[in-house]
Amino acid sequence: MNQSRLLRGLGLLVALAAAYFVAGKLGLRLAFVNPSATGVWPPTGIALAAFLLLFYWHLMTRVPLPDGTAPNLDPGTNLAAWVDRRLLAGHLWKQSRTWDPEGLLSTLPAIATTLLGLLAGGWLRSDRSADRKTGGLLLAGLVLVLAGLAWGASFPINKNLWTSSYALFTGGMACYLFGLLYWIVDARGHRAWSRPFVIYGRNAILVFVASGLLARTLALVKVSGPEGVAISLQAWLHRTLLASWLPLYPASLAYAVGNVLFWYAVLRELDRRGIYLKV
């Protein structure tokens, strides 16, 4: 088999890059991010995000597949999966082989999500008061969450398809949480508690890639387990260090927390040395 066909064509970082690139170009080209204190959020940016979400909804729920299959949202038979199979055959997510959770068509609502973030950034860059900025973020978050839940009744909230309702709901949750943190950290100046999150954020790409590589390495390395059966090093560590004395779910939680703390120790040392990976 041609080894190049085993390489995945898309992925989370590729989807992020595509969404950032298109949203950034649109924002600069149309100049809809206006940090002035007058007016409300620029209508051009809102209209663009709404158009992308509505267009994606129309494609997924109203347009039949070229092979005659009726519009549907089932895994492997929806329009997004059909597009991925035709254009990325042999390079799809290995767990499915028939569709990709970061596919080509779902990039449209992902761009809309990025546009929401761009608009939020423009709002924060304005010379409005901190309380007004906070109120605007919280209100926008509430409106987006409610809109996502309402739309989800007919176009279900689904991450793998990045449905329009999912984009609204998660964008609203992010906006609401961001507004709350902005008020606590920037408006009220309570910053000491946020130091670990700042350290993680300064090297977000590094920890994303490195933690994934470590997890894959631990899964690939085999050691002798109970009764001589080969198991992954990850399973051996989990079983030996935690599952041997903790119930199943607490052991799983402890393993996850330990992983977070391990990488925090690594990132803290890198931060102390002023070492940051930028893309």
C-alpha positions in Angstrom: 0.0 0.0 0.0 1.2 3.5 -0.8 2.3 4.9 2.6 1.3 8.4 1.6 -2.3 7.3 1.6 -2.0 6.6 5.3 -1.4 10.2 6.1 -4.5 12.1 7.2 -5.3 15.1 4.9 -6.9 17.2 7.6 -6.8 17.6 11.3 -7.5 20.0 14.1 -4.5 22.2 13.5 -5.2 22.3 9.7 -8.8 23.2 10.4 -7.7 26.0 12.8 -5.2 27.3 10.3 -7.8 27.4 7.5 -10.5 29.1 9.7 -8.0 31.7 11.0 -6.7 32.4 7.5 -10.1 33.0 5.9 -11.6 34.9 8.9 -8.5 37.0 9.2 -8.5 37.8 5.5 -12.2 38.7 5.6 -11.7 40.9 8.6 -8.8 42.8 7.1 -10.3 43.0 3.6 -13.8 44.2 4.7 -12.5 46.1 7.8 -15.5 45.1 9.8 -13.6 45.0 13.1 -14.0 48.6 14.3 -12.5 49.3 17.8 -14.2 52.7 18.1 -16.7 53.3 20.9 -19.6 54.2 18.6 -22.3 51.9 17.6 -22.6 48.1 18.2 -20.7 45.2 16.8 -20.1 45.8 13.1 -23.0 44.3 11.1 -20.8 43.1 8.2 -19.1 40.6 10.4 -22.3 39.4 12.0 -23.9 39.0 8.5 -20.9 37.0 7.3 -21.1 34.6 10.2 -24.8 34.2 9.8 -24.5 33.6 6.1 -22.0 30.8 6.6 -24.1 29.1 9.3 -27.3 29.3 7.2 -25.5 28.2 4.0 -24.0 25.2 5.8 -27.4 24.3 7.3 -29.0 24.5 3.8 -26.3 22.2 2.4 -26.6 19.6 5.1 -30.3 19.5 5.4 -31.8 20.5 2.0 -29.3 19.4 -0.7 -29.5 15.7 -1.8 -26.2 13.9 -2.3 -25.0 13.5 -5.9 -25.6 9.8 -5.7 -29.3 10.4 -5.0 -29.2 9.9 -1.2 -31.6 12.2 0.6 -30.2 14.9 2.9 -29.3 13.4 6.3 -27.0 13.8 9.2 -26.0 10.2 9.7 -22.3 9.3 10.0 -20.8 8.3 6.6 -23.8 9.1 4.5 -24.3 12.9 4.9 -23.1 15.5 2.4 -20.0 16.4 4.4 -18.8 12.8 4.5 -19.5 12.4 0.8 -17.3 15.4 0.0 -14.5 14.2 2.2 -14.6 10.7 0.6 -14.4 12.2 -2.9 -11.7 14.7 -2.3 -9.7 13.0 0.5 -10.0 9.3 -0.2 -7.4 7.4 1.7 -6.6 10.4 4.0 -9.5 10.5 6.3 -9.7 10.0 10.1 -8.4 6.5 10.7 -11.1 5.7 13.3 -13.8 6.0 10.7 -12.3 5.9 7.2 -15.6 7.2 5.8 -15.7 10.7 7.2 -13.6 13.2 9.0 -14.5 15.3 12.1 -12.4 18.2 10.7 -13.6 17.8 7.2 -13.8 20.2 4.3 -17.4 21.2 4.4 -17.5 21.7 8.1 -14.8 24.4 7.7 -17.6 26.8 6.8 -19.2 26.9 10.3 -15.7 26.8 11.8 -14.9 30.0 10.0 -18.1 31.5 11.4 -16.9 30.5 14.9 -13.6 32.3 14.3 -15.5 35.4 13.0 -17.4 35.4 16.4 -14.0 35.5 18.1 -12.8 38.3 15.8 -15.8 40.3 16.6 -15.3 39.8 20.4 -11.7 40.9 20.0 -12.9 44.1 18.3 -15.3 44.7 21.1 -12.5 44.4 23.7 -10.2 46.7 21.7 -12.7 49.5 21.9 -12.5 52.4 24.4 -15.7 51.4 26.1 -15.7 51.0 29.9 -14.7 47.7 31.3 -18.2 47.2 32.7 -19.8 47.8 29.3 -17.4 45.4 27.6 -18.3 42.8 30.2 -22.0 43.4 29.8 -21.8 43.1 26.0 -19.9 39.9 26.2 -22.3 38.3 28.7 -25.3 39.4 26.7 -23.9 38.2 23.4 -23.0 34.9 25.1 -26.5 34.4 26.4 -28.1 35.3 23.0 -25.8 32.8 21.2 -26.4 30.0 23.7 -30.2 30.4 23.4 -30.0 30.6 19.6 -27.9 27.5 19.5 -30.2 25.5 21.7 -33.3 26.7 19.7 -31.6 25.7 16.4 -30.5 22.5 17.9 -34.1 21.2 18.0 -34.0 20.9 14.2 -30.3 20.9 13.4 -28.7 19.0 16.3 -25.7 20.3 18.3 -23.0 18.0 16.9 -19.2 18.5 17.2 -18.1 16.1 14.5 -20.3 17.8 12.0 -19.6 21.3 13.5 -23.3 22.0 13.0 -24.5 25.6 12.9 -26.2 25.1 16.3 -23.0 23.8 17.7 -21.1 26.8 16.5 -23.6 29.2 18.1 -23.9 27.2 21.4 -20.2 26.8 21.9 -19.4 30.3 20.7 -21.9 31.6 23.2 -20.5 29.5 26.1 -17.0 30.7 25.2 -18.2 34.3 25.0 -20.0 34.1 28.3 -17.0 32.5 30.1 -14.6 34.9 28.5 -16.7 37.9 29.6 -16.8 36.6 33.2 -13.0 36.0 33.2 -12.4 39.4 31.7 -14.4 41.1 34.5 -12.6 39.1 37.2 -9.0 39.4 35.8 -8.9 42.6 33.9 -11.7 44.7 35.2 -11.2 43.8 38.9 -7.5 42.9 38.8 -7.7 39.5 40.5 -4.9 37.9 38.5 -2.8 35.8 40.9 -5.0 32.7 40.6 -4.8 32.7 36.8 -1.0 32.2 36.6 -1.2 28.5 35.7 -3.6 29.2 32.9 -1.3 31.9 31.5 1.6 29.5 31.5 -0.4 27.0 29.6 -1.6 29.6 27.2 1.9 30.9 26.4 2.9 27.5 25.1 -0.5 26.2 23.9 0.7 24.8 20.6 3.7 23.1 22.2 1.7 21.3 24.9 -1.0 20.3 22.3 1.5 18.7 20.0 3.9 17.3 22.7 1.1 15.8 24.8 -0.3 14.1 21.8 3.0 12.6 20.8 3.6 11.4 24.4 0.2 9.8 24.5 0.8 8.0 21.2 4.2 6.8 22.3 2.8 5.4 25.6 0.1 3.7 23.6 2.5 2.1 21.1 5.2 0.9 23.6 4.2 -2.6 24.8 5.2 -4.1 28.1 4.4 -7.4 29.8 1.1 -7.2 31.7 -0.9 -9.6 33.9 -0.4 -13.2 33.0 2.3 -12.2 30.5 -0.1 -10.5 28.1 1.4 -7.5 26.3 -0.3 -4.2 27.1 0.6 -0.6 26.3 2.8 1.3 28.6 0.0 3.8 29.2 -2.3 1.0 30.4 0.5 -0.4 32.6 1.1 3.0 34.2 -2.6 3.5 34.8 -3.1 0.1 36.2 0.1 0.0 38.3 0.1 3.5 39.7 -3.6 4.2 40.2 -6.1 1.4 39.3 -4.3 -0.9 41.7 -5.7 1.0 44.7 -8.4 3.3 43.3 -11.9 2.5 41.7 -12.1 2.7 38.0 -13.5 6.2 37.5 -11.4 8.0 40.2 -8.3 6.2 38.8 -9.1 7.6 35.3 -9.6 11.1 36.7 -6.4 10.9 38.7 -4.5 9.8 35.6 -5.9 12.8 33.7 -5.1 15.2 36.5 -1.6 13.8 36.8 -1.1 14.3 33.1 -2.2 18.0 33.3 0.2 18.6 36.3 3.1 16.9 34.5 2.8 19.2 31.6 2.3 22.2 33.8 5.6 21.4 35.5 7.2 21.2 32.0 5.6 24.5 30.8 6.4 26.3 34.0 10.1 25.5 33.6 10.0 26.6 29.9 8.2 29.8 31.0 10.9 30.4 33.6 13.5 30.1 30.9 11.5 32.3 28.4 11.1 29.5 25.9 8.0 29.6 23.8 6.9 27.9 20.6 5.1 30.1 18.2 3.5 29.3 14.9 
